[in-house]
Amino acid sequence: MTIKGAEPLLSGTFEWYAQAFDMEQPSRVRRILLIEDEADLLAAMSRSFREAGLDVLACATFEEGREALRKRSFDALLTDVRLGAFNGLQLAVVARDLHPDIRIIIYSGFDDPVLRAEAERIDATYLVKPVPVGALIERILQPLPIDTSD
């Protein structure tokens, strides 16, 4: 989708994303936990999410992310699969156990069917890089599905 006059994805504002994806501004700021071990990518994604009006806690390691999940609540977790000795799927399991309603987005440079199945098992979204920041923001801002299993 191309919009005339749109700013680049890494420097846009929430209003641009809202127009591009036909979204209403959320009634409250969404709290996002972002885990990425590549420093430049972590900085760029953090900046973009903040410019979109999101409250972002950026962590560079599995350990930092796990500690943050234990101390605070978040609306969404975005994590790379590869995080040193651990992986983002392990962190996602911790997140799901501590915060059952958290939206989880796991991204990877590889479309691995085993990792995708593991992500789906814990009700997480699995995306393959490169993923435009605007697409991540759109997923974060989507309303959570209503559970009708009762």
N, C-alpha and C positions, 0 to 999 in steps of 0.2 A: 504494500500500500504506500503510495507516495502522496504527500500533502504539500501543496505549494507553500514555500516560505518556512517549511518545518526546519527546526534546528537539528543538528546531528544528534543521534541517539544518546551520545555520552554527554551532551550539554543542554538537553531540553528541560522544560519545566513541566510541572504536573498539568497545567492547562493544555499544553500541547498534547500530552499523552491522553488526557481526557477527551480532547477533540478527536484524536486519531483513532481511539478505540471506543468512542461513543460511551464514555463512562461518566458517572456522576462523581463528584468529589466525595471521598468518604467522610462520614460524620466525625470520625476521629482519626488521628494519625496511626498508621499501621506500624507496629514494632517488628523489625526484621533483624534476624540474626544471620549474618553472612560469614561463611567460612571459606577462605580461599588462600592457598599457600603461595601463590604467585603475587608478590607485593604490588607490582604495577596494575595487575588486573583487579586486585582487592581495592586499591585506591580509586581506580576509574569507576568500578561498579558502585562503591560506597558513595562517591560524589554524585553519580547519576541518580541513585535512589534518594539521596537527600534533596537533590534539586526537584525530584518528583513529589516531595512532601512527605517522604517516609522517614521514620526514626530508625536509624541503622546502627547496630553494634557490629563492627567488623573485627573478625578474629583471623589470625594467620595460622593457627594450629588446631588440631583436634582437641588438645587439652584445654585451650582457652575457650573453645566452643562448648565443651562439656561443662566447664565451670560456669559459664554464662547461663546455660540451660538450668543448672541447679539453683542459681541465685535469682533469676528473673523469668518473667513470662514473655512470650513472643507470639505474634500472630502468624509469623512464617519463618521457616528455616530454609536458607539457600546454601547448599554446600557442594563443593567439588567432590568427586568420588575419591580421588587420590589425595591423601593428607598425611604424608610421611608413613610411619609404621602402621597407622590406622587408616580407615577409610570413612567417607561420608555416609555410607550405609550404616555403619556401626553407630555413628553419631545420630543418624535419623531414628534408629531404634531407641536410643536413649531419649531423644526428643519426644517420640510417640509415647513412651512409658511415662514420662514426667508431665507431658502436656498433650493429652489425647486429641484435642481439637486443633492443634497446630497444623498449618499448611506446610508441607514439606516438598521442596523442589531439589532434586539431585541432578547435577549435570556432569558430563564426562566428555572427553575427547573421543571416546570409543562407543560404538553402539553394540554393547555386550548384552546378548539375550539373557544371560544368567543374572547380571546386575539389574537389568530391566525388570525381570520377574521378581527379584528380591525387593526392589523398590515398590512394585505393585502390591506385593504381599503386605507391606506396612502402609498401604494407601498413600504412597508418595508418587510424585510426578518425576519421570526420568527423561531428561533432555540431552541431546547430543550437541556439543559445541561445534561451531560457534552459535551462540544463542543471542540474538539482539536484546539489548537491555530493555527496549520497549516491550518485547514479548514477555520478559520476566516480570516487568511491572504490571502488565495486563493480567498475568496469572495471579500475582499477589493480590491485586485489587478485585478479582472475581469473587462474588459471594460464595461462601462455603455451601456445599449441597446440604439440603435439609434431610435429616435421617428420618425416613418414614417406616422403619422396620418395627416400630412398636405396635 
